[in-house]
Amino acid sequence: MRRHGAVEGRRHTLREQIRRRLIQAARRRVQQSIIGEIKRYAELYEQTRRELQKNNAARKQLVILQFFRRLAEEFREDAVSRIREFIRTYTAFYDLLVALSPLGRQRASILFEVERRVFFHRDKTIVRIRDEQLLNLPEDVRNAVIEGIRKAATGKYTPWDVIAEYPQLVYFLQRYILYYQKYPCKAAKWAFKITPVTLHFFRGQSVTYYVMRWIRVEDLRHDPYLSVSRDVDLYFFMQVRKPYWDILNTMTFSNSGSTNPEDVVVVARDDKRQPLVKMPLRRAILQPHHIRRAFAKIVGMPEAYDAVSHCSIYAIPVRYGKAARLYEAGVSRDLIAKRKRRRITEVTWEIGLRG
């Protein structure tokens, strides 16, 4: 019971302190409000009356007149100070407008520039070294390597006797053929890598271009606090469910051409698989950052283009079917258009079961 009474006493003391502080705060507010102003005016009036009384001029009319004179003087000083502050503020605002006026006349001028560089010296250096190695080979060896790359790109295997005679062919097949590349720049397609040297040796050959890129699933996931301004392909939304440490590599059809630097290749397609970003082939192989930036756009994160990786532009030689080869050989159109009948159909006709 004694402990309970002590607790109640401390509570009463705390409530009393809070009540006093609230009363003091209320009194300060009242003093700063209209009532406070009225009290100040009353004190000013009383002070004026006492001063006039000392000078033997305590008549009521003189007191009121002197009081209003002092009041007008205070208002005048307050008004002058407010006007000065107003003029000072608007003068500073006018100086700011004058300083910013050249920006309004030159809207295209750059206010500031944030420099962010992405270097591709390593990839370009590797490609240049491999091209130099291919060019520095003896002529017979270089021709054998080029022919081996051409056969591999068409899905044909090089005989072992040729590989035994030219062992350098294995090295260059592992560097220029997509099927032999390392993951993630690998796909189950027979295609050769477009470089300045291969572009020279395969110039004029009808090919189909493909562009290959890859990105980590962790970098593919969108920030929940940022919105996407462009529709993203459903394929990329489905890949987000993969583990965060996994890698997504995508190979997209680019265009068809004749292995010419002026060929136009599509490096990015929208959610409807329509061409979104196009560029000449020479720019795609010499300036790979354009492909990375385009791929970052189609996944909905243009700001993350430094997280995207680019393998290369690959090309698959056009494979002609049997009919196309017959047309090129000059065979009669009637023979080409005639369908090859099945063996069962021919047998049933011969034994009289049909017809």
C-alpha positions as CSV (number, residue, x, y, z in Angstrom):
1,M,0.0,0.0,0.0
2,R,2.8,2.4,0.8
3,R,4.4,1.7,-2.5
4,H,1.1,2.3,-4.3
5,G,0.8,5.7,-2.4
6,A,4.3,6.7,-3.5
7,V,3.5,5.9,-7.1
8,E,0.4,8.0,-6.9
9,G,2.3,10.9,-5.4
10,R,4.8,10.9,-8.2
11,R,2.0,10.8,-10.7
12,H,0.4,13.8,-9.1
13,T,3.6,15.7,-9.1
14,L,4.2,14.9,-12.8
15,R,0.6,16.1,-13.7
16,E,1.1,19.3,-11.7
17,Q,4.4,20.0,-13.6
18,I,2.7,19.4,-17.0
19,R,-0.2,21.7,-16.0
20,R,2.1,24.5,-15.0
21,R,4.1,24.2,-18.3
22,L,0.9,24.3,-20.3
23,I,-0.3,27.4,-18.4
24,Q,3.0,29.2,-19.0
25,A,2.9,28.3,-22.7
26,A,-0.7,29.6,-22.9
27,R,0.3,32.8,-21.2
28,R,3.1,33.4,-23.7
29,R,0.7,32.8,-26.6
30,V,-1.8,35.3,-25.1
31,Q,1.0,37.9,-24.7
32,Q,1.9,37.4,-28.4
33,S,-1.7,37.7,-29.6
34,I,-4.1,40.5,-29.9
35,I,-4.5,40.8,-26.1
36,G,-0.8,41.2,-25.8
37,E,-0.9,44.0,-28.3
38,I,-3.7,45.7,-26.4
39,K,-1.7,45.5,-23.2
40,R,1.3,47.0,-24.9
41,Y,-0.8,49.9,-26.2
42,A,-2.2,50.4,-22.7
43,E,1.3,50.6,-21.3
44,L,2.3,53.1,-24.0
45,Y,-0.7,55.2,-23.2
46,E,0.1,55.2,-19.5
47,Q,3.7,56.1,-20.2
48,T,2.6,59.0,-22.3
49,R,0.2,60.3,-19.6
50,R,2.9,60.2,-17.0
51,E,5.4,62.1,-19.1
52,L,2.8,64.8,-19.8
53,Q,1.9,65.0,-16.1
54,K,5.5,65.7,-15.2
55,N,5.4,68.7,-17.7
56,N,2.1,69.9,-16.1
57,A,0.2,69.1,-19.3
58,A,-1.9,66.2,-18.2
59,R,-5.0,67.2,-20.1
60,K,-6.8,64.3,-21.7
61,Q,-6.8,65.8,-25.2
62,L,-3.0,66.2,-25.1
63,V,-2.5,62.7,-23.8
64,I,-4.5,61.2,-26.5
65,L,-2.8,63.3,-29.2
66,Q,0.7,62.4,-28.0
67,F,-0.3,58.7,-27.7
68,F,-1.4,58.6,-31.3
69,R,1.7,60.4,-32.5
70,R,3.9,57.7,-30.8
71,L,1.7,55.0,-32.3
72,A,1.9,56.5,-35.8
73,E,5.7,56.7,-35.4
74,E,5.9,53.0,-34.5
75,F,3.7,52.0,-37.5
76,R,5.8,54.2,-39.8
77,E,9.1,52.5,-38.7
78,D,7.5,49.1,-39.0
79,A,6.1,49.9,-42.5
80,V,9.5,51.3,-43.6
81,S,11.3,48.1,-42.5
82,R,8.8,45.9,-44.2
83,I,9.1,47.9,-47.5
84,R,12.9,47.7,-47.3
85,E,12.7,43.9,-46.8
86,F,10.3,43.6,-49.7
87,I,12.6,45.7,-52.0
88,R,15.6,43.6,-50.9
89,T,13.9,40.3,-51.7
90,Y,12.5,41.3,-55.1
91,T,15.9,42.8,-56.1
92,A,17.6,39.5,-55.4
93,F,14.9,37.7,-57.4
94,Y,15.4,40.1,-60.3
95,D,19.1,39.5,-60.2
96,L,18.5,35.8,-60.4
97,L,16.2,36.2,-63.4
98,V,18.9,38.3,-65.1
99,A,21.5,35.6,-64.5
100,L,19.2,32.9,-65.9
101,S,18.1,34.8,-68.9
102,P,20.8,33.4,-71.2
103,L,19.6,29.9,-70.5
104,G,16.2,30.8,-71.8
105,R,17.6,32.1,-75.1
106,Q,19.9,29.1,-75.5
107,R,17.8,26.1,-74.6
108,A,20.2,23.6,-76.2
109,S,23.2,24.6,-74.1
110,I,24.5,22.0,-71.7
111,L,24.2,23.0,-68.0
112,F,26.3,20.2,-66.7
113,E,27.6,16.9,-68.0
114,V,28.0,13.6,-66.1
115,E,30.7,11.5,-67.7
116,R,30.2,7.8,-67.6
117,R,32.4,5.6,-69.7
118,V,32.1,1.9,-70.6
119,F,35.3,0.5,-72.1
120,F,35.4,-2.3,-74.6
121,H,39.2,-2.4,-75.1
122,R,39.5,-5.9,-73.9
123,D,36.9,-7.4,-76.2
124,K,38.1,-5.4,-79.2
125,T,41.7,-6.3,-78.4
126,I,40.9,-10.0,-78.3
127,V,39.1,-9.8,-81.7
128,R,41.9,-7.8,-83.2
129,I,44.6,-10.3,-82.0
130,R,42.7,-13.3,-83.3
131,D,42.2,-11.6,-86.7
132,E,45.9,-10.8,-86.9
133,Q,46.7,-14.4,-86.1
134,L,44.5,-15.5,-88.9
135,L,46.0,-13.1,-91.3
136,N,49.6,-13.9,-90.4
137,L,49.1,-17.6,-91.2
138,P,50.8,-18.9,-94.4
139,E,48.5,-18.6,-97.4
140,D,47.8,-22.4,-97.7
141,V,47.1,-22.7,-94.0
142,R,44.9,-19.6,-94.0
143,N,42.9,-20.9,-97.0
144,A,42.4,-24.2,-95.3
145,V,41.2,-22.5,-92.1
146,I,38.8,-20.2,-94.0
147,E,37.4,-23.3,-95.9
148,G,37.0,-25.2,-92.6
149,I,35.1,-22.3,-91.0
150,R,32.9,-22.1,-94.1
151,K,32.1,-25.8,-93.9
152,A,31.4,-25.6,-90.2
153,A,29.1,-22.7,-90.7
154,T,27.1,-24.8,-93.1
155,G,26.9,-27.8,-90.7
156,K,29.5,-29.9,-92.4
157,Y,32.4,-31.6,-90.6
158,T,36.0,-31.2,-91.7
159,P,37.7,-34.6,-92.4
160,W,40.2,-35.7,-89.8
161,D,43.0,-35.9,-92.3
162,V,42.6,-32.2,-93.0
163,I,42.6,-31.4,-89.3
164,A,45.8,-33.6,-88.9
165,E,47.4,-31.7,-91.7
166,Y,46.3,-28.2,-90.4
167,P,46.0,-28.4,-86.5
168,Q,45.5,-24.6,-86.4
169,L,42.0,-25.2,-87.7
170,V,40.8,-26.5,-84.3
171,Y,42.0,-23.4,-82.6
172,F,40.2,-21.0,-85.0
173,L,37.0,-23.2,-85.0
174,Q,36.8,-22.7,-81.3
175,R,37.1,-19.0,-81.7
176,Y,34.9,-18.3,-84.7
177,I,32.1,-20.9,-84.7
178,L,29.2,-20.3,-82.4
179,Y,28.7,-24.0,-81.6
180,Y,32.2,-24.3,-80.1
181,Q,32.0,-21.1,-78.0
182,K,32.0,-21.1,-74.2
183,Y,28.8,-20.4,-72.2
184,P,27.1,-18.0,-72.2
185,C,28.2,-17.1,-75.7
186,K,27.2,-20.6,-76.9
187,A,24.2,-21.9,-78.9
188,A,23.3,-25.0,-80.8
189,K,23.7,-23.3,-84.2
190,W,26.4,-23.5,-86.8
191,A,27.2,-19.9,-87.4
192,F,30.5,-18.0,-87.8
193,K,31.5,-14.8,-86.0
194,I,31.4,-11.6,-88.0
195,T,34.8,-9.8,-87.6
196,P,36.6,-7.4,-90.0
197,V,38.6,-10.4,-91.3
198,T,35.8,-12.9,-91.7
199,L,33.7,-10.1,-93.3
200,H,36.5,-9.7,-95.9
201,F,36.8,-13.4,-96.7
202,F,33.0,-14.1,-96.8
203,R,32.1,-10.9,-98.6
204,G,29.3,-11.4,-101.1
205,Q,28.0,-14.6,-99.6
206,S,24.3,-14.8,-98.8
207,V,23.9,-15.1,-95.0
208,T,21.4,-14.7,-92.2
209,Y,22.5,-12.5,-89.4
210,Y,21.8,-13.1,-85.7
211,V,22.7,-11.0,-82.7
212,M,23.5,-12.7,-79.4
213,R,23.4,-11.0,-76.0
214,W,23.4,-12.2,-72.4
215,I,22.5,-10.7,-69.0
216,R,22.4,-12.1,-65.4
217,V,18.9,-12.7,-64.0
218,E,19.9,-10.6,-61.0
219,D,20.4,-7.6,-63.2
220,L,17.3,-8.4,-65.3
221,R,14.9,-8.0,-62.3
222,H,13.3,-4.6,-62.1
223,D,13.4,-2.2,-59.2
224,P,10.0,-2.2,-57.5
225,Y,10.2,1.6,-57.0
226,L,10.9,2.4,-60.7
227,S,8.3,2.2,-63.5
228,V,9.0,0.9,-67.0
229,S,8.1,3.3,-69.8
230,R,8.2,0.7,-72.7
231,D,6.3,-2.6,-73.0
232,V,8.7,-5.5,-72.3
233,D,8.6,-8.8,-74.1
234,L,6.8,-11.5,-72.1
235,Y,9.8,-13.8,-72.6
236,F,11.9,-11.6,-70.3
237,F,9.2,-11.5,-67.7
238,M,9.2,-15.3,-67.6
239,Q,13.0,-15.5,-67.3
240,V,12.9,-13.4,-64.1
241,R,11.6,-16.4,-62.2
242,K,14.9,-18.2,-62.7
243,P,17.5,-18.1,-59.9
244,Y,19.2,-14.8,-59.4
245,W,22.6,-16.3,-60.1
246,D,21.6,-17.8,-63.4
247,I,22.4,-16.2,-66.8
248,L,20.0,-15.5,-69.7
249,N,21.5,-15.6,-73.2
250,T,19.3,-14.7,-76.1
251,M,19.9,-15.1,-79.9
252,T,17.7,-13.0,-82.1
253,F,17.2,-13.0,-85.8
254,S,18.6,-9.8,-87.2
255,N,18.4,-9.7,-91.0
256,S,19.5,-11.3,-94.2
257,G,22.3,-9.9,-96.4
258,S,25.3,-10.6,-98.5
259,T,28.1,-10.2,-95.9
260,N,28.5,-6.5,-96.7
261,P,29.5,-3.8,-94.3
262,E,26.6,-1.7,-95.6
263,D,24.0,-4.4,-94.7
264,V,21.5,-3.1,-92.1
265,V,21.1,-5.4,-89.1
266,V,18.4,-5.3,-86.4
267,V,20.0,-5.3,-83.0
268,A,16.8,-4.9,-80.9
269,R,13.1,-5.8,-81.3
270,D,10.1,-4.6,-79.3
271,D,7.5,-6.7,-77.5
272,K,5.7,-7.4,-80.8
273,R,9.0,-8.7,-82.4
274,Q,9.1,-5.7,-84.7
275,P,12.5,-4.0,-85.5
276,L,13.2,-1.3,-82.9
277,V,16.9,-0.4,-83.4
278,K,18.7,-0.8,-86.7
279,M,22.3,0.0,-87.7
280,P,24.9,-0.8,-90.4
281,L,26.8,-4.0,-89.9
282,R,30.1,-2.2,-89.7
283,R,28.9,-0.2,-86.7
284,A,27.6,-3.3,-84.9
285,I,30.9,-5.0,-85.1
286,L,33.1,-2.0,-84.5
287,Q,31.0,-0.2,-81.8
288,P,29.4,-2.9,-79.7
289,H,28.1,-0.5,-77.1
290,H,25.2,0.3,-79.4
291,I,24.0,-3.3,-79.1
292,R,24.3,-3.3,-75.4
293,R,22.4,-0.1,-75.0
294,A,19.6,-1.3,-77.4
295,F,19.3,-4.6,-75.4
296,A,19.0,-2.6,-72.2
297,K,16.1,-0.7,-73.7
298,I,14.1,-3.7,-74.7
299,V,14.4,-5.3,-71.2
300,G,13.0,-2.1,-69.8
301,M,16.2,-0.8,-68.0
302,P,18.1,1.6,-70.3
303,E,20.1,2.8,-67.2
304,A,21.6,-0.7,-66.8
305,Y,23.3,-1.0,-70.1
306,D,26.6,-1.6,-68.4
307,A,25.3,-4.8,-66.9
308,V,24.4,-6.2,-70.4
309,S,27.0,-8.2,-72.3
310,H,27.4,-8.7,-76.0
311,C,28.9,-11.7,-77.7
312,S,29.0,-10.8,-81.4
313,I,27.1,-10.6,-84.6
314,Y,26.9,-14.1,-86.1
315,A,26.0,-15.2,-89.6
316,I,24.6,-18.5,-91.0
317,P,25.2,-19.1,-94.7
318,V,21.9,-19.5,-96.6
319,R,21.3,-23.2,-97.3
320,Y,19.4,-23.8,-100.5
321,G,16.9,-26.7,-100.7
322,K,16.7,-29.3,-103.4
323,A,14.3,-27.2,-105.5
324,A,16.5,-24.2,-105.4
325,R,19.5,-26.2,-106.5
326,L,17.4,-27.6,-109.4
327,Y,16.4,-24.1,-110.5
328,E,20.0,-23.0,-110.5
329,A,20.9,-26.1,-112.5
330,G,18.4,-25.1,-115.2
331,V,16.1,-28.2,-114.8
332,S,12.6,-28.0,-116.4
333,R,10.0,-26.4,-114.3
334,D,7.6,-29.3,-114.9
335,L,10.0,-31.8,-113.4
336,I,10.6,-29.5,-110.4
337,A,6.9,-29.0,-109.7
338,K,6.0,-32.7,-110.0
339,R,5.7,-34.2,-106.5
340,K,7.5,-37.3,-105.6
341,R,4.9,-40.0,-105.0
342,R,5.2,-42.3,-102.0
343,R,6.2,-45.9,-102.4
344,I,2.9,-47.2,-100.9
345,T,0.9,-45.1,-103.4
346,E,2.9,-46.5,-106.3
347,V,2.4,-50.1,-105.2
348,T,-1.3,-49.8,-104.7
349,W,-1.6,-48.3,-108.1
350,E,0.3,-51.1,-109.7
351,I,-1.7,-53.9,-108.1
352,G,-5.0,-52.2,-108.9
353,L,-6.1,-51.3,-105.4
354,R,-6.5,-47.6,-106.4
355,G,-8.2,-46.1,-109.3
